[in-house]
Amino acid sequence: MIYVAGLMGLAMLGAAIVALATKSTAVAVIAAGLVSLFASVVFVLLAAPDVAMTEAAIGSGLTTFLFFFVLSRIRREGGNG
């Protein structure tokens, strides 16, 4: 089990690096959602299913949706103040 947690930690680190290093906003949002999804798996491994469900729902689902919603609104309106 410790190996799976370590693997999830490395996956989180990799996704965070991708989110910071990419030039594409969409890729950065998806990578940030993956960090949250991997964190929810770690919470399950740590026997905290309530925290894992909250992280998956809010961190991965709702936040990613809101980022994409705002990006679509900015692109549609032209992004000029």
PDB file of N, CA, C and O in Angstrom:
ATOM      1  N   MET A   1       0.821  -1.192   0.000  1.00  0.00           N
ATOM      2  CA  MET A   1       0.000   0.000   0.000  1.00  0.00           C
ATOM      3  C   MET A   1       0.866   1.258   0.000  1.00  0.00           C
ATOM      4  O   MET A   1       0.490   2.270  -0.591  1.00  0.00           O
ATOM      5  N   ILE A   2       2.004   1.200   0.649  1.00  0.00           N
ATOM      6  CA  ILE A   2       2.887   2.358   0.687  1.00  0.00           C
ATOM      7  C   ILE A   2       3.415   2.691  -0.706  1.00  0.00           C
ATOM      8  O   ILE A   2       3.681   3.851  -1.019  1.00  0.00           O
ATOM      9  N   TYR A   3       3.562   1.658  -1.538  1.00  0.00           N
ATOM     10  CA  TYR A   3       4.035   1.894  -2.903  1.00  0.00           C
ATOM     11  C   TYR A   3       2.982   2.618  -3.733  1.00  0.00           C
ATOM     12  O   TYR A   3       3.307   3.470  -4.561  1.00  0.00           O
ATOM     13  N   VAL A   4       1.731   2.274  -3.506  1.00  0.00           N
ATOM     14  CA  VAL A   4       0.648   2.937  -4.234  1.00  0.00           C
ATOM     15  C   VAL A   4       0.562   4.405  -3.814  1.00  0.00           C
ATOM     16  O   VAL A   4       0.371   5.285  -4.654  1.00  0.00           O
ATOM     17  N   ALA A   5       0.703   4.665  -2.514  1.00  0.00           N
ATOM     18  CA  ALA A   5       0.681   6.049  -2.036  1.00  0.00           C
ATOM     19  C   ALA A   5       1.861   6.832  -2.597  1.00  0.00           C
ATOM     20  O   ALA A   5       1.717   7.997  -2.968  1.00  0.00           O
ATOM     21  N   GLY A   6       3.021   6.199  -2.660  1.00  0.00           N
ATOM     22  CA  GLY A   6       4.185   6.854  -3.247  1.00  0.00           C
ATOM     23  C   GLY A   6       4.003   7.132  -4.723  1.00  0.00           C
ATOM     24  O   GLY A   6       4.402   8.183  -5.224  1.00  0.00           O
ATOM     25  N   LEU A   7       3.396   6.183  -5.415  1.00  0.00           N
ATOM     26  CA  LEU A   7       3.116   6.367  -6.839  1.00  0.00           C
ATOM     27  C   LEU A   7       2.125   7.507  -7.055  1.00  0.00           C
ATOM     28  O   LEU A   7       2.277   8.302  -7.984  1.00  0.00           O
ATOM     29  N   MET A   8       1.115   7.584  -6.200  1.00  0.00           N
ATOM     30  CA  MET A   8       0.151   8.679  -6.300  1.00  0.00           C
ATOM     31  C   MET A   8       0.826  10.017  -6.010  1.00  0.00           C
ATOM     32  O   MET A   8       0.515  11.025  -6.645  1.00  0.00           O
ATOM     33  N   GLY A   9       1.743  10.023  -5.057  1.00  0.00           N
ATOM     34  CA  GLY A   9       2.486  11.251  -4.765  1.00  0.00           C
ATOM     35  C   GLY A   9       3.317  11.709  -5.949  1.00  0.00           C
ATOM     36  O   GLY A   9       3.361  12.898  -6.264  1.00  0.00           O
ATOM     37  N   LEU A  10       3.976  10.761  -6.606  1.00  0.00           N
ATOM     38  CA  LEU A  10       4.749  11.107  -7.804  1.00  0.00           C
ATOM     39  C   LEU A  10       3.846  11.586  -8.936  1.00  0.00           C
ATOM     40  O   LEU A  10       4.194  12.509  -9.672  1.00  0.00           O
ATOM     41  N   ALA A  11       2.686  10.950  -9.066  1.00  0.00           N
ATOM     42  CA  ALA A  11       1.735  11.378 -10.095  1.00  0.00           C
ATOM     43  C   ALA A  11       1.224  12.789  -9.806  1.00  0.00           C
ATOM     44  O   ALA A  11       1.067  13.597 -10.721  1.00  0.00           O
ATOM     45  N   MET A  12       0.966  13.080  -8.528  1.00  0.00           N
ATOM     46  CA  MET A  12       0.542  14.425  -8.153  1.00  0.00           C
ATOM     47  C   MET A  12       1.626  15.446  -8.475  1.00  0.00           C
ATOM     48  O   MET A  12       1.343  16.521  -9.005  1.00  0.00           O
ATOM     49  N   LEU A  13       2.859  15.103  -8.154  1.00  0.00           N
ATOM     50  CA  LEU A  13       3.979  16.000  -8.434  1.00  0.00           C
ATOM     51  C   LEU A  13       4.131  16.240  -9.936  1.00  0.00           C
ATOM     52  O   LEU A  13       4.338  17.371 -10.375  1.00  0.00           O
ATOM     53  N   GLY A  14       4.026  15.168 -10.713  1.00  0.00           N
ATOM     54  CA  GLY A  14       4.125  15.304 -12.163  1.00  0.00           C
ATOM     55  C   GLY A  14       3.021  16.167 -12.745  1.00  0.00           C
ATOM     56  O   GLY A  14       3.274  17.020 -13.595  1.00  0.00           O
ATOM     57  N   ALA A  15       1.795  15.947 -12.287  1.00  0.00           N
ATOM     58  CA  ALA A  15       0.671  16.741 -12.789  1.00  0.00           C
ATOM     59  C   ALA A  15       0.801  18.204 -12.369  1.00  0.00           C
ATOM     60  O   ALA A  15       0.439  19.101 -13.129  1.00  0.00           O
ATOM     61  N   ALA A  16       1.312  18.446 -11.173  1.00  0.00           N
ATOM     62  CA  ALA A  16       1.517  19.825 -10.726  1.00  0.00           C
ATOM     63  C   ALA A  16       2.578  20.524 -11.568  1.00  0.00           C
ATOM     64  O   ALA A  16       2.434  21.700 -11.900  1.00  0.00           O
ATOM     65  N   ILE A  17       3.635  19.808 -11.911  1.00  0.00           N
ATOM     66  CA  ILE A  17       4.676  20.389 -12.764  1.00  0.00           C
ATOM     67  C   ILE A  17       4.114  20.706 -14.144  1.00  0.00           C
ATOM     68  O   ILE A  17       4.414  21.754 -14.717  1.00  0.00           O
ATOM     69  N   VAL A  18       3.300  19.800 -14.676  1.00  0.00           N
ATOM     70  CA  VAL A  18       2.664  20.054 -15.976  1.00  0.00           C
ATOM     71  C   VAL A  18       1.763  21.283 -15.888  1.00  0.00           C
ATOM     72  O   VAL A  18       1.764  22.119 -16.792  1.00  0.00           O
ATOM     73  N   ALA A  19       0.994  21.395 -14.804  1.00  0.00           N
ATOM     74  CA  ALA A  19       0.093  22.537 -14.649  1.00  0.00           C
ATOM     75  C   ALA A  19       0.855  23.854 -14.603  1.00  0.00           C
ATOM     76  O   ALA A  19       0.385  24.867 -15.120  1.00  0.00           O
ATOM     77  N   LEU A  20       2.025  23.840 -13.988  1.00  0.00           N
ATOM     78  CA  LEU A  20       2.809  25.068 -13.887  1.00  0.00           C
ATOM     79  C   LEU A  20       3.605  25.377 -15.148  1.00  0.00           C
ATOM     80  O   LEU A  20       3.826  26.545 -15.466  1.00  0.00           O
ATOM     81  N   ALA A  21       4.034  24.354 -15.867  1.00  0.00           N
ATOM     82  CA  ALA A  21       4.961  24.552 -16.979  1.00  0.00           C
ATOM     83  C   ALA A  21       4.287  24.729 -18.332  1.00  0.00           C
ATOM     84  O   ALA A  21       4.915  25.232 -19.264  1.00  0.00           O
ATOM     85  N   THR A  22       3.046  24.336 -18.463  1.00  0.00           N
ATOM     86  CA  THR A  22       2.402  24.366 -19.778  1.00  0.00           C
ATOM     87  C   THR A  22       1.996  25.784 -20.175  1.00  0.00           C
ATOM     88  O   THR A  22       1.736  26.635 -19.325  1.00  0.00           O
ATOM     89  N   LYS A  23       1.950  26.010 -21.456  1.00  0.00           N
ATOM     90  CA  LYS A  23       1.490  27.301 -21.990  1.00  0.00           C
ATOM     91  C   LYS A  23      -0.018  27.299 -22.233  1.00  0.00           C
ATOM     92  O   LYS A  23      -0.635  28.358 -22.345  1.00  0.00           O
ATOM     93  N   SER A  24      -0.605  26.107 -22.312  1.00  0.00           N
ATOM     94  CA  SER A  24      -2.033  25.978 -22.591  1.00  0.00           C
ATOM     95  C   SER A  24      -2.835  26.050 -21.293  1.00  0.00           C
ATOM     96  O   SER A  24      -2.574  25.308 -20.346  1.00  0.00           O
ATOM     97  N   THR A  25      -3.800  26.941 -21.265  1.00  0.00           N
ATOM     98  CA  THR A  25      -4.633  27.077 -20.077  1.00  0.00           C
ATOM     99  C   THR A  25      -5.484  25.836 -19.845  1.00  0.00           C
ATOM    100  O   THR A  25      -5.664  25.415 -18.702  1.00  0.00           O
ATOM    101  N   ALA A  26      -6.006  25.251 -20.904  1.00  0.00           N
ATOM    102  CA  ALA A  26      -6.844  24.059 -20.767  1.00  0.00           C
ATOM    103  C   ALA A  26      -6.049  22.890 -20.197  1.00  0.00           C
ATOM    104  O   ALA A  26      -6.547  22.155 -19.344  1.00  0.00           O
ATOM    105  N   VAL A  27      -4.826  22.720 -20.661  1.00  0.00           N
ATOM    106  CA  VAL A  27      -3.981  21.641 -20.134  1.00  0.00           C
ATOM    107  C   VAL A  27      -3.667  21.891 -18.666  1.00  0.00           C
ATOM    108  O   VAL A  27      -3.633  20.951 -17.873  1.00  0.00           O
ATOM    109  N   ALA A  28      -3.439  23.146 -18.295  1.00  0.00           N
ATOM    110  CA  ALA A  28      -3.154  23.476 -16.900  1.00  0.00           C
ATOM    111  C   ALA A  28      -4.349  23.171 -16.003  1.00  0.00           C
ATOM    112  O   ALA A  28      -4.178  22.671 -14.892  1.00  0.00           O
ATOM    113  N   VAL A  29      -5.542  23.463 -16.472  1.00  0.00           N
ATOM    114  CA  VAL A  29      -6.749  23.185 -15.685  1.00  0.00           C
ATOM    115  C   VAL A  29      -6.944  21.683 -15.527  1.00  0.00           C
ATOM    116  O   VAL A  29      -7.269  21.212 -14.438  1.00  0.00           O
ATOM    117  N   ILE A  30      -6.751  20.934 -16.598  1.00  0.00           N
ATOM    118  CA  ILE A  30      -6.889  19.476 -16.519  1.00  0.00           C
ATOM    119  C   ILE A  30      -5.838  18.885 -15.587  1.00  0.00           C
ATOM    120  O   ILE A  30      -6.141  17.984 -14.805  1.00  0.00           O
ATOM    121  N   ALA A  31      -4.615  19.380 -15.664  1.00  0.00           N
ATOM    122  CA  ALA A  31      -3.553  18.874 -14.791  1.00  0.00           C
ATOM    123  C   ALA A  31      -3.850  19.195 -13.331  1.00  0.00           C
ATOM    124  O   ALA A  31      -3.590  18.370 -12.455  1.00  0.00           O
ATOM    125  N   ALA A  32      -4.386  20.370 -13.058  1.00  0.00           N
ATOM    126  CA  ALA A  32      -4.756  20.714 -11.686  1.00  0.00           C
ATOM    127  C   ALA A  32      -5.884  19.811 -11.185  1.00  0.00           C
ATOM    128  O   ALA A  32      -5.896  19.419 -10.018  1.00  0.00           O
ATOM    129  N   GLY A  33      -6.822  19.486 -12.059  1.00  0.00           N
ATOM    130  CA  GLY A  33      -7.873  18.540 -11.690  1.00  0.00           C
ATOM    131  C   GLY A  33      -7.320  17.160 -11.401  1.00  0.00           C
ATOM    132  O   GLY A  33      -7.808  16.466 -10.509  1.00  0.00           O
ATOM    133  N   LEU A  34      -6.303  16.758 -12.150  1.00  0.00           N
ATOM    134  CA  LEU A  34      -5.663  15.460 -11.899  1.00  0.00           C
ATOM    135  C   LEU A  34      -4.944  15.440 -10.559  1.00  0.00           C
ATOM    136  O   LEU A  34      -4.957  14.424  -9.864  1.00  0.00           O
ATOM    137  N   VAL A  35      -4.318  16.548 -10.191  1.00  0.00           N
ATOM    138  CA  VAL A  35      -3.678  16.622  -8.874  1.00  0.00           C
ATOM    139  C   VAL A  35      -4.709  16.362  -7.789  1.00  0.00           C
ATOM    140  O   VAL A  35      -4.457  15.605  -6.852  1.00  0.00           O
ATOM    141  N   SER A  36      -5.859  16.985  -7.915  1.00  0.00           N
ATOM    142  CA  SER A  36      -6.922  16.798  -6.940  1.00  0.00           C
ATOM    143  C   SER A  36      -7.461  15.372  -6.955  1.00  0.00           C
ATOM    144  O   SER A  36      -7.770  14.814  -5.903  1.00  0.00           O
ATOM    145  N   LEU A  37      -7.574  14.787  -8.132  1.00  0.00           N
ATOM    146  CA  LEU A  37      -8.055  13.410  -8.234  1.00  0.00           C
ATOM    147  C   LEU A  37      -7.072  12.434  -7.593  1.00  0.00           C
ATOM    148  O   LEU A  37      -7.481  11.519  -6.879  1.00  0.00           O
ATOM    149  N   PHE A  38      -5.787  12.625  -7.843  1.00  0.00           N
ATOM    150  CA  PHE A  38      -4.778  11.776  -7.208  1.00  0.00           C
ATOM    151  C   PHE A  38      -4.773  11.970  -5.691  1.00  0.00           C
ATOM    152  O   PHE A  38      -4.556  11.018  -4.941  1.00  0.00           O
ATOM    153  N   ALA A  39      -5.012  13.197  -5.242  1.00  0.00           N
ATOM    154  CA  ALA A  39      -5.088  13.447  -3.801  1.00  0.00           C
ATOM    155  C   ALA A  39      -6.259  12.699  -3.179  1.00  0.00           C
ATOM    156  O   ALA A  39      -6.153  12.203  -2.057  1.00  0.00           O
ATOM    157  N   SER A  40      -7.371  12.613  -3.894  1.00  0.00           N
ATOM    158  CA  SER A  40      -8.515  11.876  -3.353  1.00  0.00           C
ATOM    159  C   SER A  40      -8.204  10.387  -3.237  1.00  0.00           C
ATOM    160  O   SER A  40      -8.683   9.731  -2.312  1.00  0.00           O
ATOM    161  N   VAL A  41      -7.411   9.843  -4.161  1.00  0.00           N
ATOM    162  CA  VAL A  41      -6.992   8.439  -4.052  1.00  0.00           C
ATOM    163  C   VAL A  41      -6.106   8.253  -2.825  1.00  0.00           C
ATOM    164  O   VAL A  41      -6.230   7.256  -2.114  1.00  0.00           O
ATOM    165  N   VAL A  42      -5.216   9.204  -2.575  1.00  0.00           N
ATOM    166  CA  VAL A  42      -4.356   9.123  -1.386  1.00  0.00           C
ATOM    167  C   VAL A  42      -5.207   9.164  -0.122  1.00  0.00           C
ATOM    168  O   VAL A  42      -4.926   8.440   0.833  1.00  0.00           O
ATOM    169  N   PHE A  43      -6.239  10.000  -0.101  1.00  0.00           N
ATOM    170  CA  PHE A  43      -7.114  10.060   1.066  1.00  0.00           C
ATOM    171  C   PHE A  43      -7.838   8.740   1.295  1.00  0.00           C
ATOM    172  O   PHE A  43      -8.042   8.342   2.442  1.00  0.00           O
ATOM    173  N   VAL A  44      -8.226   8.059   0.233  1.00  0.00           N
ATOM    174  CA  VAL A  44      -8.843   6.736   0.380  1.00  0.00           C
ATOM    175  C   VAL A  44      -7.838   5.763   0.988  1.00  0.00           C
ATOM    176  O   VAL A  44      -8.184   4.978   1.871  1.00  0.00           O
ATOM    177  N   LEU A  45      -6.598   5.816   0.514  1.00  0.00           N
ATOM    178  CA  LEU A  45      -5.564   4.930   1.057  1.00  0.00           C
ATOM    179  C   LEU A  45      -5.274   5.225   2.522  1.00  0.00           C
ATOM    180  O   LEU A  45      -4.873   4.330   3.266  1.00  0.00           O
ATOM    181  N   LEU A  46      -5.471   6.459   2.938  1.00  0.00           N
ATOM    182  CA  LEU A  46      -5.250   6.842   4.330  1.00  0.00           C
ATOM    183  C   LEU A  46      -6.494   6.628   5.195  1.00  0.00           C
ATOM    184  O   LEU A  46      -6.557   7.103   6.329  1.00  0.00           O
ATOM    185  N   ALA A  47      -7.475   5.917   4.659  1.00  0.00           N
ATOM    186  CA  ALA A  47      -8.711   5.570   5.370  1.00  0.00           C
ATOM    187  C   ALA A  47      -9.519   6.810   5.754  1.00  0.00           C
ATOM    188  O   ALA A  47     -10.051   6.899   6.861  1.00  0.00           O
ATOM    189  N   ALA A  48      -9.603   7.755   4.832  1.00  0.00           N
ATOM    190  CA  ALA A  48     -10.424   8.944   5.034  1.00  0.00           C
ATOM    191  C   ALA A  48     -11.366   9.105   3.836  1.00  0.00           C
ATOM    192  O   ALA A  48     -11.202  10.020   3.029  1.00  0.00           O
ATOM    193  N   PRO A  49     -12.361   8.202   3.728  1.00  0.00           N
ATOM    194  CA  PRO A  49     -13.223   8.242   2.539  1.00  0.00           C
ATOM    195  C   PRO A  49     -14.079   9.500   2.446  1.00  0.00           C
ATOM    196  O   PRO A  49     -14.404   9.942   1.343  1.00  0.00           O
ATOM    197  N   ASP A  50     -14.449  10.086   3.587  1.00  0.00           N
ATOM    198  CA  ASP A  50     -15.246  11.306   3.536  1.00  0.00           C
ATOM    199  C   ASP A  50     -14.453  12.464   2.938  1.00  0.00           C
ATOM    200  O   ASP A  50     -14.981  13.241   2.142  1.00  0.00           O
ATOM    201  N   VAL A  51     -13.198  12.573   3.321  1.00  0.00           N
ATOM    202  CA  VAL A  51     -12.335  13.614   2.762  1.00  0.00           C
ATOM    203  C   VAL A  51     -12.077  13.335   1.283  1.00  0.00           C
ATOM    204  O   VAL A  51     -12.020  14.259   0.472  1.00  0.00           O
ATOM    205  N   ALA A  52     -11.923  12.056   0.936  1.00  0.00           N
ATOM    206  CA  ALA A  52     -11.677  11.684  -0.459  1.00  0.00           C
ATOM    207  C   ALA A  52     -12.864  12.050  -1.343  1.00  0.00           C
ATOM    208  O   ALA A  52     -12.681  12.568  -2.444  1.00  0.00           O
ATOM    209  N   MET A  53     -14.078  11.784  -0.867  1.00  0.00           N
ATOM    210  CA  MET A  53     -15.260  12.125  -1.661  1.00  0.00           C
ATOM    211  C   MET A  53     -15.393  13.634  -1.829  1.00  0.00           C
ATOM    212  O   MET A  53     -15.746  14.114  -2.906  1.00  0.00           O
ATOM    213  N   THR A  54     -15.112  14.375  -0.771  1.00  0.00           N
ATOM    214  CA  THR A  54     -15.179  15.832  -0.857  1.00  0.00           C
ATOM    215  C   THR A  54     -14.137  16.371  -1.822  1.00  0.00           C
ATOM    216  O   THR A  54     -14.434  17.243  -2.639  1.00  0.00           O
ATOM    217  N   GLU A  55     -12.920  15.857  -1.731  1.00  0.00           N
ATOM    218  CA  GLU A  55     -11.845  16.291  -2.632  1.00  0.00           C
ATOM    219  C   GLU A  55     -12.170  15.963  -4.082  1.00  0.00           C
ATOM    220  O   GLU A  55     -11.923  16.771  -4.976  1.00  0.00           O
ATOM    221  N   ALA A  56     -12.721  14.787  -4.312  1.00  0.00           N
ATOM    222  CA  ALA A  56     -13.068  14.403  -5.682  1.00  0.00           C
ATOM    223  C   ALA A  56     -14.199  15.273  -6.223  1.00  0.00           C
ATOM    224  O   ALA A  56     -14.158  15.711  -7.373  1.00  0.00           O
ATOM    225  N   ALA A  57     -15.202  15.518  -5.396  1.00  0.00           N
ATOM    226  CA  ALA A  57     -16.355  16.290  -5.866  1.00  0.00           C
ATOM    227  C   ALA A  57     -16.021  17.762  -6.054  1.00  0.00           C
ATOM    228  O   ALA A  57     -16.336  18.348  -7.090  1.00  0.00           O
ATOM    229  N   ILE A  58     -15.388  18.356  -5.060  1.00  0.00           N
ATOM    230  CA  ILE A  58     -15.105  19.788  -5.114  1.00  0.00           C
ATOM    231  C   ILE A  58     -13.824  20.066  -5.894  1.00  0.00           C
ATOM    232  O   ILE A  58     -13.821  20.867  -6.830  1.00  0.00           O
ATOM    233  N   GLY A  59     -12.747  19.409  -5.510  1.00  0.00           N
ATOM    234  CA  GLY A  59     -11.448  19.687  -6.121  1.00  0.00           C
ATOM    235  C   GLY A  59     -11.364  19.282  -7.572  1.00  0.00           C
ATOM    236  O   GLY A  59     -10.946  20.071  -8.420  1.00  0.00           O
ATOM    237  N   SER A  60     -11.758  18.057  -7.865  1.00  0.00           N
ATOM    238  CA  SER A  60     -11.654  17.577  -9.248  1.00  0.00           C
ATOM    239  C   SER A  60     -12.837  18.012 -10.094  1.00  0.00           C
ATOM    240  O   SER A  60     -12.664  18.487 -11.216  1.00  0.00           O
ATOM    241  N   GLY A  61     -14.021  17.853  -9.563  1.00  0.00           N
ATOM    242  CA  GLY A  61     -15.209  18.085 -10.373  1.00  0.00           C
ATOM    243  C   GLY A  61     -15.615  19.534 -10.499  1.00  0.00           C
ATOM    244  O   GLY A  61     -15.563  20.109 -11.586  1.00  0.00           O
ATOM    245  N   LEU A  62     -16.019  20.124  -9.394  1.00  0.00           N
ATOM    246  CA  LEU A  62     -16.599  21.465  -9.430  1.00  0.00           C
ATOM    247  C   LEU A  62     -15.578  22.526  -9.836  1.00  0.00           C
ATOM    248  O   LEU A  62     -15.876  23.389 -10.662  1.00  0.00           O
ATOM    249  N   THR A  63     -14.388  22.467  -9.267  1.00  0.00           N
ATOM    250  CA  THR A  63     -13.376  23.473  -9.580  1.00  0.00           C
ATOM    251  C   THR A  63     -12.966  23.419 -11.045  1.00  0.00           C
ATOM    252  O   THR A  63     -12.838  24.457 -11.694  1.00  0.00           O
ATOM    253  N   THR A  64     -12.762  22.219 -11.567  1.00  0.00           N
ATOM    254  CA  THR A  64     -12.394  22.083 -12.976  1.00  0.00           C
ATOM    255  C   THR A  64     -13.517  22.599 -13.870  1.00  0.00           C
ATOM    256  O   THR A  64     -13.262  23.296 -14.852  1.00  0.00           O
ATOM    257  N   PHE A  65     -14.751  22.261 -13.533  1.00  0.00           N
ATOM    258  CA  PHE A  65     -15.895  22.758 -14.297  1.00  0.00           C
ATOM    259  C   PHE A  65     -15.952  24.282 -14.273  1.00  0.00           C
ATOM    260  O   PHE A  65     -16.160  24.913 -15.309  1.00  0.00           O
ATOM    261  N   LEU A  66     -15.767  24.878 -13.091  1.00  0.00           N
ATOM    262  CA  LEU A  66     -15.831  26.333 -12.992  1.00  0.00           C
ATOM    263  C   LEU A  66     -14.717  27.011 -13.780  1.00  0.00           C
ATOM    264  O   LEU A  66     -14.946  28.037 -14.420  1.00  0.00           O
ATOM    265  N   PHE A  67     -13.515  26.446 -13.738  1.00  0.00           N
ATOM    266  CA  PHE A  67     -12.420  27.013 -14.524  1.00  0.00           C
ATOM    267  C   PHE A  67     -12.758  27.004 -16.012  1.00  0.00           C
ATOM    268  O   PHE A  67     -12.567  28.007 -16.699  1.00  0.00           O
ATOM    269  N   PHE A  68     -13.259  25.877 -16.512  1.00  0.00           N
ATOM    270  CA  PHE A  68     -13.602  25.806 -17.930  1.00  0.00           C
ATOM    271  C   PHE A  68     -14.776  26.716 -18.276  1.00  0.00           C
ATOM    272  O   PHE A  68     -14.810  27.294 -19.363  1.00  0.00           O
ATOM    273  N   PHE A  69     -15.728  26.848 -17.376  1.00  0.00           N
ATOM    274  CA  PHE A  69     -16.855  27.749 -17.597  1.00  0.00           C
ATOM    275  C   PHE A  69     -16.373  29.191 -17.715  1.00  0.00           C
ATOM    276  O   PHE A  69     -16.781  29.912 -18.626  1.00  0.00           O
ATOM    277  N   VAL A  70     -15.511  29.609 -16.799  1.00  0.00           N
ATOM    278  CA  VAL A  70     -14.981  30.972 -16.832  1.00  0.00           C
ATOM    279  C   VAL A  70     -14.130  31.190 -18.082  1.00  0.00           C
ATOM    280  O   VAL A  70     -14.212  32.246 -18.709  1.00  0.00           O
ATOM    281  N   LEU A  71     -13.313  30.197 -18.449  1.00  0.00           N
ATOM    282  CA  LEU A  71     -12.511  30.325 -19.667  1.00  0.00           C
ATOM    283  C   LEU A  71     -13.383  30.495 -20.903  1.00  0.00           C
ATOM    284  O   LEU A  71     -13.062  31.286 -21.789  1.00  0.00           O
ATOM    285  N   SER A  72     -14.484  29.753 -20.964  1.00  0.00           N
ATOM    286  CA  SER A  72     -15.367  29.889 -22.124  1.00  0.00           C
ATOM    287  C   SER A  72     -16.038  31.259 -22.148  1.00  0.00           C
ATOM    288  O   SER A  72     -16.241  31.832 -23.218  1.00  0.00           O
ATOM    289  N   ARG A  73     -16.380  31.783 -20.984  1.00  0.00           N
ATOM    290  CA  ARG A  73     -16.987  33.115 -20.917  1.00  0.00           C
ATOM    291  C   ARG A  73     -15.991  34.194 -21.318  1.00  0.00           C
ATOM    292  O   ARG A  73     -16.348  35.142 -22.018  1.00  0.00           O
ATOM    293  N   ILE A  74     -14.746  34.055 -20.878  1.00  0.00           N
ATOM    294  CA  ILE A  74     -13.721  35.041 -21.227  1.00  0.00           C
ATOM    295  C   ILE A  74     -13.471  35.033 -22.728  1.00  0.00           C
ATOM    296  O   ILE A  74     -13.380  36.092 -23.349  1.00  0.00           O
ATOM    297  N   ARG A  75     -13.360  33.853 -23.308  1.00  0.00           N
ATOM    298  CA  ARG A  75     -13.106  33.756 -24.751  1.00  0.00           C
ATOM    299  C   ARG A  75     -14.286  34.277 -25.563  1.00  0.00           C
ATOM    300  O   ARG A  75     -14.100  34.903 -26.607  1.00  0.00           O
ATOM    301  N   ARG A  76     -15.498  34.017 -25.082  1.00  0.00           N
ATOM    302  CA  ARG A  76     -16.688  34.451 -25.806  1.00  0.00           C
ATOM    303  C   ARG A  76     -16.832  35.971 -25.772  1.00  0.00           C
ATOM    304  O   ARG A  76     -17.239  36.577 -26.763  1.00  0.00           O
ATOM    305  N   GLU A  77     -16.498  36.592 -24.631  1.00  0.00           N
ATOM    306  CA  GLU A  77     -16.661  38.034 -24.485  1.00  0.00           C
ATOM    307  C   GLU A  77     -15.436  38.814 -24.937  1.00  0.00           C
ATOM    308  O   GLU A  77     -15.463  40.045 -24.946  1.00  0.00           O
ATOM    309  N   GLY A  78     -14.383  38.139 -25.305  1.00  0.00           N
ATOM    310  CA  GLY A  78     -13.204  38.814 -25.808  1.00  0.00           C
ATOM    311  C   GLY A  78     -12.163  39.129 -24.756  1.00  0.00           C
ATOM    312  O   GLY A  78     -11.033  39.472 -25.102  1.00  0.00           O
ATOM    313  N   GLY A  79     -12.503  39.024 -23.488  1.00  0.00           N
ATOM    314  CA  GLY A  79     -11.536  39.215 -22.417  1.00  0.00           C
ATOM    315  C   GLY A  79     -11.057  40.646 -22.239  1.00  0.00           C
ATOM    316  O   GLY A  79      -9.997  40.863 -21.653  1.00  0.00           O
ATOM    317  N   ASN A  80     -11.806  41.629 -22.726  1.00  0.00           N
ATOM    318  CA  ASN A  80     -11.388  43.025 -22.584  1.00  0.00           C
ATOM    319  C   ASN A  80     -12.153  43.691 -21.449  1.00  0.00           C
ATOM    320  O   ASN A  80     -13.195  44.310 -21.661  1.00  0.00           O
ATOM    321  N   GLY A  81     -11.618  43.554 -20.248  1.00  0.00           N
ATOM    322  CA  GLY A  81     -12.079  44.207 -19.048  1.00  0.00           C
ATOM    323  C   GLY A  81     -13.505  44.143 -18.770  1.00  0.00           C
ATOM    324  O   GLY A  81     -13.961  44.681 -17.761  1.00  0.00           O
TER     325      GLY A  81
END
